């Protein structure tokens, strides 16, 4: 019997854009205090649309807690969205926010580099990261077998990748934006429907 996939929920998200309500739009009392926000989850890179209370003062670039216990009159997740649903401002913020998360979660990405394996008989997970080909992949594997990497600087010094953070951020951006992407290493697998 196949086990059901575990549901993945974001606890924190970065605001990509706040969409103002159009004047004259009919709204309930609840909706009058709310704004629509497009956001990026910081754990699984889930693109979300939410209603957020204006009193929170959220602005693009800010991180906020969105866990299950947030009062629904403060933040209510409406749905998952895709890159094509993002506003122009949200798209502009996206790459900056990805860079911030990759920097903040260094230990998570170092663990990935230290433990990832082949995706198919002919493709290693490391090879999906922009700038890493077969030779560099082999060098990374040899170095991590000698001693696991401890941080980005360690990878730079031992393998010679000048900016592994940028390469990881590019991979995440590809997973978020390319509808033909076949390998999901960091981003929550896209789906239609609710969060």
ROFIFI-397273 format. One line per field, with one value per atom (N, C-alpha, C): residue in three letters; atom name; x, y, z; chain; residue number from 1. Coordinates in nm, 3 decimals, decimal comma, m for minus. Example, Ala and Ser with C-alpha at 12.3 -4.5 7.8 and 13.67 -1.06 7.14 Angstrom:
code	[ala ala ala ser ser ser]
site	[N CA C N CA C]
east	[1,319 1,230 1,320 1,285 1,367 1,290]
north	[m0,569 m0,450 m0,330 m0,225 m0,106 0,003]
up	[0,780 0,780 0,780 0,708 0,714 0,787]
unit	[A A A A A A]
pos	[1 1 1 2 2 2]
//
This chain:
code	[unk unk unk unk unk unk unk unk unk unk unk unk unk unk unk unk unk unk unk unk unk unk unk unk unk unk unk unk unk unk unk unk unk unk unk unk unk unk unk unk unk unk unk unk unk unk unk unk unk unk unk unk unk unk unk unk unk unk unk unk unk unk unk unk unk unk unk unk unk unk unk unk unk unk unk unk unk unk unk unk unk unk unk unk unk unk unk unk unk unk unk unk unk unk unk unk unk unk unk unk unk unk unk unk unk unk unk unk unk unk unk unk unk unk unk unk unk unk unk unk unk unk unk unk unk unk unk unk unk unk unk unk unk unk unk unk unk unk unk unk unk unk unk unk unk unk unk unk unk unk unk unk unk unk unk unk unk unk unk unk unk unk unk unk unk unk unk unk unk unk unk unk unk unk unk unk unk unk unk unk unk unk unk unk unk unk unk unk unk unk unk unk unk unk unk unk unk unk unk unk unk unk unk unk unk unk unk unk unk unk unk unk unk unk unk unk unk unk unk unk unk unk unk unk unk unk unk unk unk unk unk unk unk unk unk unk unk unk unk unk unk unk unk unk unk unk unk unk unk unk unk unk unk unk unk unk unk unk unk unk unk unk unk unk unk unk unk unk unk unk unk unk unk unk unk unk unk unk unk unk unk unk unk unk unk unk unk unk unk unk unk unk unk unk unk unk unk unk unk unk unk unk unk unk unk unk unk unk unk unk unk unk unk unk unk unk unk unk unk unk unk unk unk unk unk unk unk unk unk unk unk unk unk unk unk unk unk unk unk unk unk unk unk unk unk unk unk unk unk unk unk unk unk unk unk unk unk unk unk unk unk unk unk unk unk unk unk unk unk unk unk unk unk unk unk unk unk unk unk unk unk unk unk unk unk unk unk unk unk unk unk unk unk unk unk unk unk unk unk unk unk unk unk unk unk unk unk unk unk unk unk unk unk unk unk unk unk unk unk unk unk unk unk unk unk unk unk unk unk unk unk unk unk unk unk unk unk unk unk unk unk unk unk unk unk unk unk unk unk unk unk unk unk unk unk unk unk unk unk unk unk unk unk unk unk unk unk unk unk unk unk unk unk unk unk unk unk unk unk unk unk unk unk unk unk unk unk unk unk unk unk unk unk unk unk unk unk unk unk unk unk unk unk unk unk unk unk unk unk unk unk unk unk unk unk unk unk unk unk unk unk unk unk unk unk unk unk unk unk unk unk unk unk unk unk unk unk unk unk unk unk unk unk unk unk unk unk unk unk unk unk unk unk unk unk unk unk unk unk unk unk unk unk unk unk unk unk unk unk unk unk unk unk unk unk unk unk unk unk unk unk unk unk unk unk]
site	[N CA C N CA C N CA C N CA C N CA C N CA C N CA C N CA C N CA C N CA C N CA C N CA C N CA C N CA C N CA C N CA C N CA C N CA C N CA C N CA C N CA C N CA C N CA C N CA C N CA C N CA C N CA C N CA C N CA C N CA C N CA C N CA C N CA C N CA C N CA C N CA C N CA C N CA C N CA C N CA C N CA C N CA C N CA C N CA C N CA C N CA C N CA C N CA C N CA C N CA C N CA C N CA C N CA C N CA C N CA C N CA C N CA C N CA C N CA C N CA C N CA C N CA C N CA C N CA C N CA C N CA C N CA C N CA C N CA C N CA C N CA C N CA C N CA C N CA C N CA C N CA C N CA C N CA C N CA C N CA C N CA C N CA C N CA C N CA C N CA C N CA C N CA C N CA C N CA C N CA C N CA C N CA C N CA C N CA C N CA C N CA C N CA C N CA C N CA C N CA C N CA C N CA C N CA C N CA C N CA C N CA C N CA C N CA C N CA C N CA C N CA C N CA C N CA C N CA C N CA C N CA C N CA C N CA C N CA C N CA C N CA C N CA C N CA C N CA C N CA C N CA C N CA C N CA C N CA C N CA C N CA C N CA C N CA C N CA C N CA C N CA C N CA C N CA C N CA C N CA C N CA C N CA C N CA C N CA C N CA C N CA C N CA C N CA C N CA C N CA C N CA C N CA C N CA C N CA C N CA C N CA C N CA C N CA C N CA C N CA C N CA C N CA C N CA C N CA C N CA C N CA C N CA C N CA C N CA C N CA C N CA C N CA C N CA C N CA C N CA C N CA C N CA C N CA C N CA C N CA C N CA C N CA C N CA C N CA C N CA C N CA C N CA C N CA C N CA C N CA C N CA C N CA C N CA C N CA C N CA C]
east	[0,084 0,000 0,088 0,057 0,136 0,101 0,207 0,183 0,148 0,056 0,016 0,131 0,148 0,253 0,219 0,322 0,304 0,272 0,176 0,144 0,255 0,294 0,401 0,342 0,361 0,310 0,426 0,409 0,507 0,474 0,577 0,558 0,591 0,682 0,720 0,721 0,695 0,695 0,744 0,799 0,840 0,735 0,704 0,607 0,674 0,611 0,662 0,591 0,462 0,387 0,257 0,213 0,082 m0,003 m0,116 m0,204 m0,318 m0,327 m0,431 m0,565 m0,672 m0,807 m0,847 m0,920 m0,967 m1,074 m1,068 m1,172 m1,308 m1,410 m1,545 m1,580 m1,482 m1,509 m1,593 m1,700 m1,786 m1,711 m1,706 m1,632 m1,710 m1,688 m1,745 m1,662 m1,712 m1,638 m1,500 m1,496 m1,369 m1,272 m1,321 m1,235 m1,184 m1,258 m1,214 m1,084 m1,058 m0,935 m0,822 m0,849 m0,751 m0,694 m0,571 m0,506 m0,466 m0,454 m0,406 m0,254 m0,190 m0,044 m0,001 0,101 0,168 0,295 0,321 0,435 0,505 0,627 0,710 0,745 0,705 0,739 0,889 0,942 1,087 1,143 1,057 1,107 1,098 0,983 0,960 0,942 0,968 0,958 0,820 0,716 0,579 0,532 0,482 0,423 0,278 0,242 0,110 0,043 m0,090 m0,168 m0,244 m0,243 m0,308 m0,377 m0,475 m0,534 m0,461 m0,409 m0,336 m0,399 m0,408 m0,467 m0,376 m0,437 m0,360 m0,284 m0,337 m0,274 m0,135 m0,105 0,028 0,136 0,095 0,191 0,292 0,251 0,345 0,378 0,504 0,553 0,643 0,660 0,748 0,886 0,937 1,068 1,063 0,949 0,936 0,904 0,956 0,923 0,817 0,721 0,615 0,582 0,531 0,488 0,351 0,336 0,208 0,161 0,216 0,184 0,036 0,000 m0,140 m0,213 m0,141 m0,207 m0,222 m0,192 m0,212 m0,362 m0,410 m0,554 m0,596 m0,707 m0,753 m0,792 m0,817 m0,848 m0,721 m0,605 m0,476 m0,413 m0,403 m0,349 m0,431 m0,482 m0,557 m0,499 m0,440 m0,388 m0,507 m0,507 m0,617 m0,588 m0,468 m0,435 m0,287 m0,245 m0,113 m0,122 m0,016 m0,012 0,115 0,126 0,245 0,314 0,430 0,507 0,425 0,348 0,271 0,162 0,125 0,024 0,082 0,214 0,276 0,263 0,249 0,250 0,392 0,404 0,537 0,626 0,569 0,646 0,691 0,602 0,636 0,749 0,745 0,853 0,985 0,979 1,100 1,160 1,075 1,121 1,168 1,114 1,136 1,284 1,363 1,505 1,579 1,547 1,611 1,577 1,450 1,405 1,469 1,479 1,545 1,688 1,759 1,898 1,904 1,810 1,807 1,787 1,692 1,663 1,782 1,846 1,962 2,074 2,088 2,190 2,152 2,025 1,977 1,983 1,954 1,940 2,064 2,178 2,304 2,320 2,292 2,313 2,224 2,103 2,012 2,072 2,126 2,181 2,315 2,392 2,518 2,487 2,386 2,346 2,305 2,232 2,194 2,318 2,413 2,535 2,613 2,613 2,685 2,616 2,486 2,412 2,338 2,325 2,245 2,307 2,221 2,266 2,212 2,220 2,173 2,021 1,974 1,830 1,787 1,875 1,855 1,990 1,995 2,126 2,228 2,180 2,273 2,281 2,204 2,202 2,209 2,312 2,327 2,257 2,201 2,133 2,224 2,353 2,445 2,451 2,433 2,442 2,325 2,219 2,105 2,130 2,234 2,269 2,349 2,305 2,377 2,526 2,608 2,753 2,823 2,747 2,809 2,788 2,900 2,897 2,954 2,985 3,034 3,164 3,260 3,391 3,377 3,304 3,285 3,204 3,105 3,026 3,117 3,205 3,296 3,388 3,435 3,524 3,449 3,324 3,242 3,223 3,190 3,166 3,294 3,408 3,536 3,566 3,547 3,576 3,483 3,355 3,260 3,283 3,336 3,370 3,490 3,585 3,700 3,655 3,575 3,522 3,402 3,288 3,170 3,200 3,136 3,150 3,081 3,135 3,077 3,002 3,037 2,967 2,998 2,940 2,961 3,108 3,171 3,312 3,399 3,367 3,440 3,430 3,313 3,295 3,380 3,375 3,454 3,603 3,653 3,796 3,839 3,757 3,797 3,764 3,661 3,618 3,643 3,641 3,667 3,543 3,426 3,305 3,300 3,311 3,321 3,197 3,078 2,958 2,850 2,863 2,766 2,628 2,623 2,493 2,414 2,481 2,414 2,367 2,449 2,412 2,288 2,283 2,167 2,042 2,059 1,946 1,894 1,985 1,942 1,862 1,906 1,834 1,692 1,679 1,547 1,460 1,518 1,444 1,394 1,478 1,438 1,319 1,326 1,217 1,086 1,095 0,975 0,918 1,003 0,960 0,948 1,017 1,020 0,911 0,806 0,699 0,745 0,860 0,912 1,013 1,035 1,129 1,084 1,181 1,145 1,195 1,281 1,339 1,314 1,254 1,218 1,306 1,414 1,508 1,477 1,433 1,416 1,274 1,205 1,074 0,965 0,864 0,748 0,687 0,662 0,606 0,478 0,469 0,351 0,226 0,115 m0,013 m0,121 m0,228 m0,343 m0,427 m0,492 m0,580 m0,533 m0,583 m0,558 m0,430 m0,387 m0,267 m0,291]
north	[m0,119 0,000 0,125 0,219 0,341 0,438 0,494 0,590 0,726 0,793 0,927 1,024 1,119 1,219 1,310 1,341 1,430 1,571 1,636 1,774 1,865 1,957 2,049 2,187 2,239 2,371 2,465 2,587 2,691 2,754 2,783 2,855 3,004 3,034 3,173 3,198 3,323 3,360 3,503 3,532 3,668 3,729 3,854 3,927 3,967 3,930 3,969 4,095 4,105 4,224 4,232 4,355 4,382 4,445 4,383 4,430 4,507 4,633 4,719 4,685 4,693 4,671 4,789 4,759 4,866 4,947 5,080 5,163 5,129 5,128 5,101 4,953 4,865 4,721 4,690 4,613 4,576 4,480 4,513 4,430 4,416 4,302 4,282 4,361 4,370 4,440 4,377 4,243 4,171 4,211 4,211 4,239 4,382 4,476 4,615 4,634 4,547 4,556 4,472 4,403 4,308 4,358 4,313 4,336 4,200 4,193 4,070 4,077 3,969 3,962 3,841 3,860 3,748 3,725 3,597 3,567 3,439 3,425 3,307 3,244 3,117 3,044 3,024 3,032 3,026 2,885 2,785 2,648 2,567 2,573 2,493 2,579 2,709 2,802 2,794 2,785 2,780 2,921 2,942 3,070 3,069 3,173 3,179 3,313 3,310 3,433 3,429 3,540 3,545 3,678 3,679 3,803 3,838 3,959 4,001 4,128 4,135 4,251 4,372 4,483 4,606 4,651 4,617 4,659 4,598 4,491 4,428 4,514 4,601 4,689 4,615 4,504 4,425 4,496 4,483 4,544 4,443 4,459 4,368 4,359 4,236 4,211 4,170 4,193 4,158 4,010 3,951 3,813 3,816 3,722 3,715 3,570 3,547 3,414 3,385 3,269 3,233 3,094 3,042 2,907 2,886 2,760 2,720 2,793 2,840 2,903 3,055 3,112 3,255 3,282 3,382 3,413 3,447 3,388 3,406 3,550 3,630 3,771 3,854 3,790 3,858 3,814 3,683 3,628 3,504 3,505 3,390 3,349 3,229 3,179 3,148 3,204 3,185 3,067 3,065 2,958 2,961 2,849 2,843 2,906 2,970 3,033 2,988 3,026 2,994 3,124 3,110 3,227 3,315 3,253 3,333 3,417 3,382 3,458 3,581 3,588 3,696 3,830 3,935 4,070 4,104 4,209 4,253 4,285 4,352 4,384 4,257 4,158 4,032 3,962 3,963 3,900 3,970 4,102 4,180 4,142 4,125 4,090 3,945 3,857 3,714 3,675 3,721 3,682 3,733 3,853 3,906 3,821 3,782 3,702 3,563 3,503 3,373 3,384 3,489 3,510 3,518 3,590 3,605 3,469 3,390 3,260 3,166 3,163 3,076 3,115 3,243 3,289 3,250 3,274 3,243 3,095 3,012 2,867 2,792 2,850 2,792 2,647 2,615 2,478 2,377 2,416 2,329 2,296 2,397 2,376 2,302 2,326 2,253 2,105 2,077 1,938 1,872 1,945 1,893 1,857 1,948 1,924 1,806 1,790 1,680 1,544 1,543 1,416 1,381 1,473 1,445 1,332 1,270 1,156 1,169 1,060 1,060 1,070 1,143 1,153 1,045 1,017 0,912 0,844 0,733 0,670 0,761 0,862 0,950 1,093 1,124 1,262 1,265 1,331 1,352 1,484 1,491 1,613 1,736 1,718 1,831 1,892 1,808 1,856 1,946 1,947 2,035 2,177 2,195 2,329 2,399 2,516 2,586 2,603 2,570 2,584 2,458 2,355 2,230 2,124 2,085 1,978 1,850 1,754 1,623 1,634 1,713 1,723 1,787 1,896 1,966 1,880 1,810 1,719 1,613 1,555 1,451 1,507 1,629 1,691 1,715 1,760 1,784 1,652 1,547 1,417 1,367 1,379 1,336 1,415 1,545 1,631 1,602 1,584 1,559 1,422 1,326 1,195 1,205 1,290 1,313 1,377 1,481 1,554 1,635 1,622 1,700 1,851 1,921 2,068 2,128 2,241 2,305 2,434 2,499 2,621 2,654 2,761 2,800 2,831 2,899 2,935 2,810 2,707 2,580 2,520 2,526 2,474 2,556 2,687 2,775 2,741 2,726 2,700 2,561 2,461 2,323 2,278 2,337 2,293 2,400 2,526 2,633 2,694 2,666 2,731 2,869 2,976 3,110 3,154 3,118 3,164 3,057 2,958 2,849 2,901 3,008 3,066 3,110 3,180 3,228 3,111 3,006 2,889 2,820 2,806 2,747 2,833 2,964 3,056 3,045 3,031 3,015 2,886 2,779 2,651 2,666 2,733 2,754 2,838 2,941 3,026 2,943 2,854 2,766 2,680 2,623 2,537 2,614 2,742 2,825 2,876 2,891 2,962 2,876 2,763 2,683 2,574 2,588 2,488 2,352 2,348 2,221 2,156 2,214 2,156 2,015 1,923 1,784 1,738 1,817 1,775 1,884 1,843 1,935 1,905 1,983 1,959 2,044 2,166 2,261 2,316 2,325 2,389 2,283 2,319 2,231 2,206 2,078 2,039 2,118 2,181 2,264 2,179 2,237 2,170 2,274 2,235 2,325 2,301 2,403 2,386 2,465 2,425 2,504 2,464 2,547 2,529 2,424]
up	[0,000 0,000 0,000 m0,086 m0,098 0,015 0,075 0,184 0,126 0,192 0,149 0,173 0,082 0,099 0,216 0,292 0,406 0,355 0,418 0,380 0,431 0,347 0,381 0,404 0,522 0,554 0,584 0,545 0,573 0,708 0,787 0,912 0,897 0,805 0,780 0,630 0,594 0,453 0,440 0,324 0,289 0,199 0,225 0,143 0,012 m0,099 m0,231 m0,281 m0,253 m0,294 m0,214 m0,191 m0,130 m0,240 m0,266 m0,373 m0,310 m0,342 m0,286 m0,349 m0,270 m0,322 m0,411 m0,514 m0,603 m0,532 m0,541 m0,481 m0,540 m0,455 m0,500 m0,505 m0,476 m0,474 m0,351 m0,371 m0,259 m0,167 m0,038 0,057 0,186 0,251 0,384 0,484 0,606 0,712 0,729 0,728 0,741 0,629 0,506 0,391 0,389 0,449 0,449 0,526 0,623 0,702 0,645 0,534 0,480 0,347 0,320 0,192 0,135 0,005 m0,057 m0,065 m0,021 m0,025 m0,106 m0,187 m0,251 m0,172 m0,138 m0,051 m0,093 m0,041 m0,067 0,066 0,085 0,206 0,216 0,338 0,355 0,372 0,387 0,404 0,275 0,207 0,087 m0,038 m0,026 m0,138 m0,205 m0,122 m0,171 m0,202 m0,323 m0,359 m0,311 m0,236 m0,173 m0,195 m0,191 m0,186 m0,055 0,016 0,147 0,166 0,256 0,304 0,433 0,442 0,561 0,617 0,747 0,812 0,793 0,755 0,732 0,857 0,974 1,099 1,119 1,046 1,057 0,990 0,901 0,834 0,748 0,688 0,607 0,477 0,439 0,315 0,243 0,111 0,038 0,102 0,110 0,170 0,315 0,382 0,523 0,540 0,648 0,683 0,790 0,780 0,879 0,910 1,029 1,071 1,012 0,948 0,886 0,931 1,038 1,085 1,110 1,135 1,150 1,262 1,363 1,477 1,464 1,347 1,326 1,320 1,394 1,387 1,244 1,201 1,063 1,033 1,135 1,108 1,092 1,109 1,087 0,955 0,935 0,810 0,774 0,654 0,605 0,469 0,463 0,336 0,247 0,127 0,034 m0,058 m0,118 m0,212 m0,247 m0,305 m0,365 m0,503 m0,545 m0,677 m0,749 m0,876 m0,954 m0,994 m1,052 m1,095 m1,190 m1,279 m1,375 m1,308 m1,185 m1,111 m1,040 m1,031 m0,956 m1,028 m0,949 m1,005 m1,050 m1,125 m1,170 m1,049 m0,949 m0,828 m0,755 m0,746 m0,679 m0,753 m0,885 m0,964 m0,939 m0,926 m0,899 m0,763 m0,664 m0,528 m0,516 m0,599 m0,584 m0,577 m0,673 m0,676 m0,551 m0,508 m0,386 m0,264 m0,254 m0,139 m0,143 m0,261 m0,272 m0,221 m0,263 m0,216 m0,064 m0,005 0,142 0,209 0,158 0,219 0,205 0,088 0,067 0,164 0,190 0,285 0,429 0,465 0,601 0,634 0,537 0,560 0,510 0,533 0,486 0,529 0,655 0,704 0,628 0,592 0,516 0,379 0,312 0,179 0,184 0,288 0,304 0,328 0,407 0,430 0,298 0,214 0,083 0,002 m0,006 m0,084 m0,028 0,104 0,167 0,151 0,123 0,124 m0,005 m0,099 m0,219 m0,301 m0,382 m0,463 m0,605 m0,679 m0,818 m0,824 m0,926 m0,952 m1,051 m1,145 m1,245 m1,263 m1,336 m1,359 m1,427 m1,498 m1,572 m1,517 m1,413 m1,363 m1,212 m1,160 m1,016 m0,980 m0,861 m0,815 m0,825 m0,798 m0,805 m0,944 m1,046 m1,184 m1,225 m1,146 m1,179 m1,129 m1,048 m0,999 m1,106 m1,152 m1,259 m1,228 m1,329 m1,315 m1,268 m1,231 m1,186 m1,293 m1,354 m1,453 m1,393 m1,478 m1,432 m1,352 m1,402 m1,335 m1,196 m1,190 m1,062 m0,965 m1,018 m0,935 m0,873 m0,954 m0,904 m0,796 m0,816 m0,716 m0,584 m0,594 m0,474 m0,399 m0,471 m0,408 m0,339 m0,407 m0,346 m0,221 m0,226 m0,110 0,007 m0,021 0,089 0,152 0,074 0,131 0,225 0,192 0,281 0,411 0,395 0,511 0,465 0,535 0,494 0,496 0,406 0,401 0,522 0,570 0,688 0,656 0,544 0,505 0,358 0,308 0,168 0,141 0,235 0,219 0,206 0,281 0,275 0,135 0,075 m0,062 m0,159 m0,143 m0,230 m0,220 m0,099 m0,079 m0,126 m0,102 m0,133 m0,275 m0,334 m0,467 m0,573 m0,533 m0,627 m0,691 m0,635 m0,685 m0,622 m0,702 m0,645 m0,567 m0,613 m0,542 m0,546 m0,460 m0,454 m0,413 m0,334 m0,294 m0,417 m0,508 m0,630 m0,716 m0,724 m0,804 m0,746 m0,613 m0,547 m0,569 m0,557 m0,578 m0,722 m0,818 m0,958 m0,975 m0,908 m0,918 m0,862 m0,750 m0,689 m0,782 m0,842 m0,935 m1,054 m1,106 m1,217 m1,174 m1,054 m1,007 m0,992 m0,957 m0,939 m1,071 m1,173 m1,294 m1,419 m1,424 m1,547 m1,544 m1,625 m1,625 m1,677 m1,744 m1,797 m1,704 m1,588 m1,492 m1,453 m1,443 m1,412 m1,275 m1,213 m1,085 m0,979 m0,867 m0,760 m0,640 m0,624 m0,515 m0,393 m0,415 m0,305 m0,294 m0,405 m0,410 m0,396 m0,319 m0,304 m0,441 m0,470 m0,600 m0,627 m0,744 m0,772 m0,791 m0,755 m0,773 m0,790 m0,851 m0,859 m0,735 m0,689 m0,573 m0,453 m0,341 m0,219 m0,150 m0,058 0,022 0,120]
unit	[A A A A A A A A A A A A A A A A A A A A A A A A A A A A A A A A A A A A A A A A A A A A A A A A A A A A A A A A A A A A A A A A A A A A A A A A A A A A A A A A A A A A A A A A A A A A A A A A A A A A A A A A A A A A A A A A A A A A A A A A A A A A A A A A A A A A A A A A A A A A A A A A A A A A A A A A A A A A A A A A A A A A A A A A A A A A A A A A A A A A A A A A A A A A A A A A A A A A A A A A A A A A A A A A A A A A A A A A A A A A A A A A A A A A A A A A A A A A A A A A A A A A A A A A A A A A A A A A A A A A A A A A A A A A A A A A A A A A A A A A A A A A A A A A A A A A A A A A A A A A A A A A A A A A A A A A A A A A A A A A A A A A A A A A A A A A A A A A A A A A A A A A A A A A A A A A A A A A A A A A A A A A A A A A A A A A A A A A A A A A A A A A A A A A A A A A A A A A A A A A A A A A A A A A A A A A A A A A A A A A A A A A A A A A A A A A A A A A A A A A A A A A A A A A A A A A A A A A A A A A A A A A A A A A A A A A A A A A A A A A A A A A A A A A A A A A A A A A A A A A A A A A A A A A A A A A A A A A A A A A A A A A A A A A A A A A A A A A A A A A A A A A A A A A A A A A A A A A A A A A A A A A A A A A A A A A A A A A A A A A A A A A A]
pos	[1 1 1 2 2 2 3 3 3 4 4 4 5 5 5 6 6 6 7 7 7 8 8 8 9 9 9 10 10 10 11 11 11 12 12 12 13 13 13 14 14 14 15 15 15 16 16 16 17 17 17 18 18 18 19 19 19 20 20 20 21 21 21 22 22 22 23 23 23 24 24 24 25 25 25 26 26 26 27 27 27 28 28 28 29 29 29 30 30 30 31 31 31 32 32 32 33 33 33 34 34 34 35 35 35 36 36 36 37 37 37 38 38 38 39 39 39 40 40 40 41 41 41 42 42 42 43 43 43 44 44 44 45 45 45 46 46 46 47 47 47 48 48 48 49 49 49 50 50 50 51 51 51 52 52 52 53 53 53 54 54 54 55 55 55 56 56 56 57 57 57 58 58 58 59 59 59 60 60 60 61 61 61 62 62 62 63 63 63 64 64 64 65 65 65 66 66 66 67 67 67 68 68 68 69 69 69 70 70 70 71 71 71 72 72 72 73 73 73 74 74 74 75 75 75 76 76 76 77 77 77 78 78 78 79 79 79 80 80 80 81 81 81 82 82 82 83 83 83 84 84 84 85 85 85 86 86 86 87 87 87 88 88 88 89 89 89 90 90 90 91 91 91 92 92 92 93 93 93 94 94 94 95 95 95 96 96 96 97 97 97 98 98 98 99 99 99 100 100 100 101 101 101 102 102 102 103 103 103 104 104 104 105 105 105 106 106 106 107 107 107 108 108 108 109 109 109 110 110 110 111 111 111 112 112 112 113 113 113 114 114 114 115 115 115 116 116 116 117 117 117 118 118 118 119 119 119 120 120 120 121 121 121 122 122 122 123 123 123 124 124 124 125 125 125 126 126 126 127 127 127 128 128 128 129 129 129 130 130 130 131 131 131 132 132 132 133 133 133 134 134 134 135 135 135 136 136 136 137 137 137 138 138 138 139 139 139 140 140 140 141 141 141 142 142 142 143 143 143 144 144 144 145 145 145 146 146 146 147 147 147 148 148 148 149 149 149 150 150 150 151 151 151 152 152 152 153 153 153 154 154 154 155 155 155 156 156 156 157 157 157 158 158 158 159 159 159 160 160 160 161 161 161 162 162 162 163 163 163 164 164 164 165 165 165 166 166 166 167 167 167 168 168 168 169 169 169 170 170 170 171 171 171 172 172 172 173 173 173 174 174 174 175 175 175 176 176 176 177 177 177 178 178 178 179 179 179 180 180 180 181 181 181 182 182 182 183 183 183 184 184 184 185 185 185 186 186 186 187 187 187 188 188 188 189 189 189 190 190 190 191 191 191 192 192 192 193 193 193 194 194 194 195 195 195]
//
